[in-house]
Amino acid sequence: MCSRADAPTRNHVEPLAVSGDPAAAFAKLQEIVAALPRTTVLSATRDRLHAVCRTRLGFADDLEACLDARAGVVHVRSASRMGHHDLGVNRKRVEALRRLLAEQSE
């Protein structure tokens, strides 16, 4: 799943909307990702994040986030390292992040 404009339609998701201070919202997103089960943050800066999420079966998925402060969004990419069919796990992960970020921004 990817929110960039050039993502194939079947893999496209909307970027995560941020309200208020974009930097604070991105920092909150980093905290949310770090707390996800079976997730390891590999790198994090003030506007980029790269983590590896392990599925229940042990497969590794890459999760990337990039803050676009001007647009007030965070672009996300969650993709399996192996294969093309992930049973919807990556889309569910992105939507869970969207929900958790919105809940913590209220």
C-alpha positions in Angstrom: 0.0 0.0 0.0 1.3 3.4 -0.9 -0.1 6.9 -0.7 2.1 8.4 -3.4 0.4 9.6 -6.5 2.4 7.1 -8.7 1.2 4.0 -6.8 -0.8 1.5 -8.8 -4.5 2.0 -8.2 -5.0 -1.4 -6.5 -2.2 -0.5 -4.0 -3.2 3.1 -3.4 -4.3 4.5 0.0 -4.9 8.1 0.9 -2.1 9.8 2.9 -2.6 10.3 6.6 -4.1 13.7 7.4 -2.5 15.6 10.2 -4.1 18.4 12.2 -2.4 21.1 14.2 1.4 21.1 14.3 2.6 18.7 11.6 5.9 18.0 13.4 4.1 17.1 16.6 1.6 14.9 14.7 4.6 13.1 13.0 6.3 12.6 16.4 3.0 11.1 17.7 2.9 8.8 14.7 6.4 7.6 15.4 5.4 6.8 19.0 2.4 4.8 17.6 4.5 2.9 15.2 7.1 2.1 17.8 4.3 0.6 20.1 2.9 -1.7 17.4 3.3 -5.4 18.1 6.2 -7.1 16.4 7.5 -3.8 15.0 11.1 -2.5 15.0 11.9 1.1 14.1 15.0 1.0 11.9 15.4 4.7 11.5 13.5 7.9 12.4 14.2 11.5 11.7 12.0 14.6 12.1 10.2 13.9 8.8 10.9 10.2 7.9 10.4 6.8 9.5 11.3 3.3 8.4 10.2 0.3 10.4 9.9 -3.4 9.9 6.7 -5.1 11.0 6.5 -8.9 11.4 3.3 -10.6 10.5 1.9 -13.3 12.9 3.5 -15.9 10.6 6.9 -14.1 10.8 7.1 -12.5 7.4 8.7 -9.0 7.3 6.9 -6.0 5.9 8.4 -2.6 5.4 6.6 0.4 6.8 7.7 3.9 5.7 6.3 7.3 6.5 7.3 10.7 5.2 5.9 14.0 6.5 4.8 16.6 4.0 4.3 19.5 6.4 3.2 21.9 3.7 0.3 19.7 2.5 -0.5 18.6 6.1 -0.2 14.9 5.4 2.0 11.9 6.0 2.7 9.7 3.0 2.8 6.1 3.9 4.0 2.9 2.3 3.5 -0.6 3.8 4.6 -3.5 1.7 5.5 -7.1 2.0 9.1 -8.0 1.3 8.0 -11.4 -0.1 5.3 -12.0 -2.7 2.5 -9.8 -3.9 -0.5 -11.0 -2.0 -0.6 -10.2 1.7 -4.2 -11.0 2.5 -4.9 -7.3 3.2 -2.4 -7.0 6.1 -0.7 -3.9 4.8 -3.9 -2.0 4.0 -5.2 -2.9 7.5 -2.0 -1.7 9.0 -2.2 1.7 7.3 -5.9 2.1 8.2 -5.1 1.2 11.8 -2.4 3.9 11.9 -4.9 6.4 10.4 -7.4 5.5 13.1 -4.9 5.6 16.0 -3.4 8.9 14.8 -6.9 10.5 14.6 -7.8 9.2 18.0 -4.7 10.6 19.6 -5.1 14.0 17.9 -8.5 14.6 19.4 
